[in-house]
Amino acid sequence: MANYEKMGVLFKLALDLQATSEGLSLKDIQERCGGSRRTAERMRNALLDIFPSIEEVETGERIKRWRLPRQKELYNLTSFSSEELATFKTAIDVLAQNNLQDKADLLKGIETKLRSIIEYLNQKNMNKIEPDAEGLMKAEGLVLPPGPRIELNKEILSTLQEAILACKHIKMVYQSKSTKRVHTYTIIPYGFLYGPRDHYLVAQHSDGYGNGKAHTYSLQNIKSIKILYDTYFDSSKFDLNEYAQESFGAFHEKPFEVEWLFTAEAAAEAKNFIFHPQQEMIENDDGTLTVKFKAGGRLEMDWFLYTWGDGVKVIKPKDWYTKSKIVKTKK
């Protein structure tokens, strides 16, 4: 790596150390910057030489963490571009138009705080933002075409978020999508999975029902929520990202081997897609493209494959066309 690239990585790490209140561990540094643990140690030591004010954070854990108190010098080196601010507007519009207004409001709050900081830095001559930022933000405005959206209960969402952040069990009244029967569950809420057709709560039954496995619950079918404040769960024992990667889309089911074959005509476009984080792409000699991965979510795969028409063929599972609910209707 060239010296200027190393400087860029160190500078970014310094900003990360300044932005965190709980501190970064050596493992965190590895994940952000890549390389071995020894490389992470060298980077930490290099920053200690540059910023002697770096302090070790007392967390009560065995893992050591470090952070960098606010440095005027770093503010002087940090600038915000019009494009960066415009990205906030685009992201807020996308969230709002996908009926994720709670997330849009949170991001809007962050943007407001950031603009306040930028104004302060401008007054102190510590940051110069391009004067056409507002115009660029208007130009970056994203308008999505009209279509069906999921209507979610904001009060239920807010209560769920509170329970997840506080690591509290909840009592939930839920209506089954298939039987329409109403049930009351005591569950451990881990997080949300947002899909194009439905949004889900990922949770586990508090009493171990279902072999202690996590389940997904449609957010629009949750009728009421009550936080059980005298309870607690350890969120570190469940990896939401790992759970999500077992599925194609948001709906969760047992993973299976998937293999799709795209025609030579469709291959050029298909190469631009990440169908699954752990996918394998094989460019065949005849110009076709093979995509392989392991995940559940047969129905959502059906919906997606339907949009490709005759440009794709399912090789695995072999029984796809006999069990498909969507692809069969194309005939």
N, C-alpha and C positions, 0 to 999 in steps of 0.2 A: 504494500500500500504506500502510495506517495506521501511525502511529509505533509503536504497541504491537506490531504484527505484525512490523515491522522489528527491534524489540528481541528478539522471540522467535526470529527467524531468526539474529540475531547470537549470542544465547545458545546456541542449538543448535550453531552453528559453533564457538563457544569450547569446548563439550564435545567436539566431534569433534576439534579440535586437541589437546585434552588426552588424548584416548583413543588417539591414534596415536603409534607410535614412529618410523615412517619419515617422518612429516610429510605435509601436504597441499599440492598444487600449486594454481595458479590454476584449472587445468582441473578438479581435484577439487572446488574450491569452487563452480565453475559447476554441476557435476553435482548437488551436494548442495542448492544454494540457488537455482538457476535464474539467468536473466539473462545479460548479456553479460560478456565478459572485463573490460571497464571496471568493471562492477558488482562483479565478484569482487575487483578491485584496491581499490575503495572499501571493501568489507567488511573486507578484510585490514588496510587502513590504519586503519579505525575500531577494530579490535581491538588493533592495535599501540598506539593511544593509550590504550586502557583497560588493556591488559596489556603493559607494556613488557618483560616477561620472555619474550615470544614470541621464539623463536630459529629461525634458519635451519638446516636439517638438511644436513649434508655427506653427499651420496650418491655423489659422483663422476660424476653426470649433469649434463647441461646444463640440465635443468629444475629450477627452484628449488622447495624445499619448506619449509614452516614447521610448527612444533609448539609447544604451550604446556605448559611444565612444570607439575607438579601444583600446584593452587592450592586452599588451604583455603576461600577465598571461594566457589569454584564448588561445592565439596562442600556448603557451607552452603545453597546455592540448589537443590541436587539432592535430590529425595525419591523414594521408591519406594512405589508404591501396592499394595494387596492385589491389584487386578486385574492389575497387571504381573507380579507373582510367580506368580499363578495361571496366566498364559499359558504360563509355563515348564512347569508340570505338564501342561497340555493338549498342548503341542507334544511333550513327551517321550513321553506316552501314544500319540499318533498315530504317531510314528516307530517306537516299539517294536511296536505292533500291525500295522504295515506291514512288519515284518521288517527294519527299518533300525536294529538294536540298536546298531551301532557309533556311529551318529549320535545315538541316544538317550543313550548313555553319555557322549558328548562334551558334549551339552547339559546333562546332569545334573551333570557336573563344573563347568560354567560357573555353573549355578544354585547349587551348593554354595559356590563362591568368592564369588558375589554376596551370598549370605546372610551369609558371614563379614564382608564389607565392611559390610553393613547393620548387623550386630551391633556392629561397631567404631564406626560413626557414631552409633548409638543411645547407646552408652556415653559418647561425647563430646558428646551432645546436639546432633548435627549432622544427624540425620535422624529423623523420626518416622513409623513405619510403623503402619498401622492394626492393632489387636490381633486382628482376626478373619481375618487372612491365612490361617492354617492351615485354618480352617473353609471359607473361600472356595475354597481349593485343592481340598478334597475335593468341594465342590459343582461345581467346574469339571471334575472328572474325566470324561474322555471314554471311553466304551466303544463300540468298533466291533463290528458284528455278525460272527459267525463266518464264515469263508470261506477260499478257497484263498490260501495265502501262498507266497512264493518262499523256499526255504531256501538261504542263501548261506554259503560257506566263510569264516569270520571271519579265518582266517590269510591267505588269498589277498587278501581285502579290505584287511587291514592292510598287507600287502606292497605292494599297488598304491598305496595312499595314500602310503606312504613314497616310492615311485618318483616319483609325480606331484609331491610337494612338493620332492623333491630334484632334479627335472628329469633323471632317469636313464632310459635305454632299458631294456627288459626282454625276456627270452626267455620266451615263453608257449607252453604246450602246450594246444591248444584242440580241442574236438570239434565238428564241424559239426552244426548242428541238423537240416539237411536230409539229408545223406548219412551222418551218424554217423561219418565218417572223422576220425581224429585227425591234427592238423597241428602243427608247431612253427614259430612265427613270432618274429622279432625286431622289436619295435615300439616306437613312441614313445607313451606313454600321456598323454592330455590331461585326462581327467576322466570323470565318470559322468553318465549320463542315467537317471533313475528313472521308470519307467512303471507303470501299474496292473497289467499282466500280465507284465512282465519288466523287468529292470534291465540296463543296458548299460555297457560300457567304450568310450569314444571314443578311438581310437588311429589312428596312421598307420604304415605299414610303413617300417622304417628304411632299406631299400634302394630306396625310391621306387616299389615295386610298386603297381599300380593307379593309375598317373599321379600318384602322390604325394597322392592324396586320402585324407581321413580315413574310417574305417569304424567300424561299431558291432559289438561282440562281446558276446553274452549272458554275463553274469557267472556264471550257473549252469553254463555249458558250459566255463569255464576250469578246467583240470585241475591246472595248477601254474604257478608264477611264479618267475623268478629275476631279481634286479636286476643289471644290468651296471654296476657302480660306476665303471668307467673311461670311461663315456660321459657326454654332456651334451646337452640340447636347450634351445632358447630358447622358453619357454612364451608369450612375448609375441607370437609370430608366428601363434598360433592363437586365435581367439575362440570359446570354447565356447558362449557365449550366442547368438552369431550362427548358429552351426551348429545349435543346438537349434531356433531359430525357423524353420528350413527344413522342419520336420516337424510333423505332428499326432500328439502322443504322443511316445514315446521312440524307436521304430524309425525309422531314417533311410533315405530314398530320394529320388530326384530330385523336386524340387517341381513341382507342376502347379496350374493354375487351378481353384479350388473355388468353387462357388456352390450354396447351399442355400436352399430356400424353405419357411419354416415356415407352417403354417396359422394362420388368425386365432385359433383356440382355443389353439394352442401358442405363439403369438408372445409373449404376456405373460410366460411362463416363460422363453422363449429369450432375451429381452432382458436377463435377469440373468446370462447366461453370457458369459465371454470365451473364445470358441472358439479364438482365435489372437491373439497380441499385435498383429498387423498387420491385423486384421479390419476390414471395412467393413460397417456395419449400415444397411439401408435400410428404413424403415417405409412400406409401400405403402398406397395409398388404400383398398384393400379390407380393411385390417386385418392382412394377412399381413406377414411379415418376411423380407427377403432378407439373407443373410449371405455375404460374399465374402472370400476370402483365398487365398494361394498357399502350398502346403506339400505335402510327401510324406507317406506313411503311410496308404495305401489300406486296409489290413486293420484298423488301429486306428480309422479313420473308420467302417468297416463295423460294428465292434463298438459304437461310440458311437451311430451312427444307428439301430441296431436297437432301442436303448432308447427311442427316440422314437416307435416304431410308425408309424402313418399320419400323424403330426403334422408330418412333414418330407418333402420331395421333393428329390432331387438334380437340379439343372439342369446343372451342369458337374462333372466331365467327362460328355459326352453318352453315353459307353459304360458308365456306372457300373453299370447294372442287368444288363448282359450279362456283365460281368467280376466282379461282386461275389460274394464267397464266403459272405457272411453274409445280406445283404439278400434274395438270391434264395430262401433257405430259408423266408422268411416266408409264402410262398404255400401 
